[in-house]
Amino acid sequence: MLRLQAEVADAIARKTSFEAAAGVRPDPSRLQAVVPDAYQAYLRGRFFWNKRTEPALRKAVEYFNEAIAKDGTYAPAYAGLADSWSLLASNSYDAVPPREGMPLAKAAAEMRQAQNLEPNFALAHQTLGMALAQKHDYPKAIAEFQTATSQPSTWPRSVWD
């Protein structure tokens, strides 16, 4: 399915004279197979994450955990889980004390790294950078942000959201 989506997107881009930046065009041979139920749970998680309310963020955590339970190798689900905990522990929400929420965010981001899931997934590096910045570990946070911004877009490899 993802290969087909990549081919359709490529055909549309050619028809509309769209020139993608170097490294951004999806390489159909590198697409990651995704468990459909995990992908659906991930999309639901992002839907609730984007609402940016405390109840919605808690629902997002549930969906990201569901995605991880269905496919423990699905890197975007770990990044979503880390993003959710990071927001819940932020000063903007105060839903979870930072000393509890930020370690959960960092653990989710590091779980993806420990399992070597999509090591170049920019969103996960950005998420880990946010967790490290919240803990005032600025040198490591800056390194994660630099890694995130130096990566070509890897979203088409695994998700189309």
C-alpha positions as CSV (number, residue, x, y, z in Angstrom):
1,M,0.0,0.0,0.0
2,L,2.8,2.5,0.9
3,R,4.7,1.6,-2.3
4,L,1.5,2.3,-4.3
5,Q,1.1,5.6,-2.4
6,A,4.7,6.6,-3.2
7,E,4.2,5.8,-6.9
8,V,1.0,7.8,-7.0
9,A,2.6,10.8,-5.2
10,D,5.6,10.6,-7.6
11,A,3.3,10.6,-10.6
12,I,1.3,13.6,-9.3
13,A,4.6,15.4,-8.6
14,R,5.8,14.8,-12.2
15,K,2.4,15.9,-13.6
16,T,2.4,19.2,-11.6
17,S,6.1,19.9,-12.3
18,F,6.8,19.7,-8.6
19,E,10.5,19.4,-7.9
20,A,11.1,17.8,-4.5
21,A,14.2,18.8,-2.6
22,A,17.1,16.4,-2.7
23,G,16.5,13.5,-0.3
24,V,12.8,14.3,0.2
25,R,11.3,12.1,-2.5
26,P,10.3,8.8,-1.2
27,D,12.3,5.8,-2.3
28,P,9.7,3.0,-2.8
29,S,12.4,0.4,-2.2
30,R,13.0,1.7,1.4
31,L,9.4,1.9,2.5
32,Q,8.8,0.2,5.8
33,A,5.9,-2.3,6.1
34,V,3.5,-1.1,8.7
35,V,0.9,-3.2,10.5
36,P,-2.4,-1.5,9.5
37,D,-3.9,-1.6,12.9
38,A,-0.8,0.0,14.4
39,Y,-0.9,2.7,11.7
40,Q,-4.6,3.4,12.5
41,A,-3.9,3.6,16.2
42,Y,-1.0,6.0,15.4
43,L,-3.2,8.2,13.3
44,R,-5.9,8.3,16.0
45,G,-3.1,9.2,18.5
46,R,-2.0,12.1,16.3
47,F,-5.6,13.3,15.9
48,F,-6.0,13.6,19.6
49,W,-2.4,15.0,20.1
50,N,-3.3,17.8,17.7
51,K,-6.3,18.8,19.8
52,R,-3.9,19.9,22.5
53,T,-6.1,19.5,25.5
54,E,-5.3,17.5,28.6
55,P,-8.0,14.9,28.0
56,A,-7.1,14.6,24.3
57,L,-3.4,14.2,25.1
58,R,-4.2,11.4,27.6
59,K,-6.3,9.7,24.8
60,A,-3.3,10.2,22.5
61,V,-1.1,8.3,25.0
62,E,-3.6,5.4,24.9
63,Y,-3.6,5.3,21.1
64,F,0.2,5.5,20.8
65,N,0.5,2.7,23.4
66,E,-2.0,0.7,21.4
67,A,0.1,1.2,18.2
68,I,3.2,0.1,20.0
69,A,1.4,-3.0,21.4
70,K,0.4,-3.9,17.8
71,D,3.8,-3.2,16.3
72,G,6.7,-2.6,18.6
73,T,8.9,-1.7,15.7
74,Y,6.8,1.3,14.6
75,A,9.1,4.3,15.3
76,P,6.5,7.0,14.8
77,A,4.4,5.6,17.6
78,Y,7.3,6.0,20.1
79,A,7.8,9.6,18.9
80,G,4.1,10.3,19.3
81,L,4.1,8.8,22.8
82,A,7.1,10.9,23.7
83,D,5.5,14.1,22.3
84,S,2.3,13.4,24.3
85,W,4.1,13.0,27.6
86,S,6.3,16.0,26.9
87,L,3.2,18.2,26.4
88,L,1.4,16.8,29.4
89,A,4.5,17.6,31.5
90,S,5.0,21.1,30.1
91,N,4.2,24.3,31.8
92,S,1.4,24.9,29.3
93,Y,-0.6,22.0,30.6
94,D,0.7,21.1,34.1
95,A,-1.3,17.9,33.8
96,V,1.6,15.8,35.0
97,P,4.5,17.0,37.1
98,P,7.6,17.5,34.9
99,R,9.6,15.2,37.1
100,E,7.2,12.4,36.2
101,G,6.2,13.2,32.7
102,M,9.5,14.2,31.2
103,P,11.2,10.9,32.1
104,L,8.3,9.1,30.4
105,A,8.8,11.2,27.3
106,K,12.5,10.6,27.3
107,A,12.0,6.9,27.8
108,A,9.7,6.6,24.8
109,A,12.1,8.6,22.6
110,E,15.1,6.5,23.9
111,M,13.1,3.2,23.4
112,R,13.0,4.0,19.7
113,Q,16.8,4.6,19.7
114,A,17.6,1.5,21.8
115,Q,15.8,-0.7,19.4
116,N,17.5,1.1,16.5
117,L,14.1,1.9,14.9
118,E,14.5,4.3,12.0
119,P,17.7,5.9,13.3
120,N,17.2,8.8,10.9
121,F,13.6,9.6,11.9
122,A,13.9,13.3,12.4
123,L,10.7,13.6,14.5
124,A,12.1,11.2,17.1
125,H,15.3,13.2,17.4
126,Q,13.3,16.4,17.8
127,T,11.2,14.8,20.5
128,L,14.2,13.6,22.4
129,G,15.7,17.1,22.1
130,M,12.6,18.6,23.7
131,A,12.8,16.1,26.6
132,L,16.4,16.8,27.2
133,A,15.8,20.6,27.1
134,Q,13.1,20.3,29.7
135,K,15.7,18.6,31.9
136,H,18.1,21.5,31.2
137,D,20.6,19.1,29.4
138,Y,21.2,21.7,26.7
139,P,24.3,20.3,25.1
140,K,22.6,16.9,24.4
141,A,19.3,18.7,23.4
142,I,21.1,20.8,20.9
143,A,22.9,17.7,19.5
144,E,19.5,16.0,19.0
145,F,18.0,19.1,17.4
146,Q,20.9,19.3,15.0
147,T,20.5,15.7,14.1
148,A,16.8,16.2,13.5
149,T,17.4,19.2,11.2
150,S,20.2,17.5,9.3
151,Q,18.0,14.5,8.3
152,P,16.2,14.4,5.1
153,S,12.4,13.9,5.5
154,T,11.8,10.3,6.4
155,W,8.1,10.6,6.9
156,P,7.3,9.0,3.5
157,R,9.3,5.9,4.5
158,S,6.8,4.9,7.2
159,V,3.7,7.1,7.3
160,W,1.7,9.4,5.1
161,D,0.2,11.8,7.6
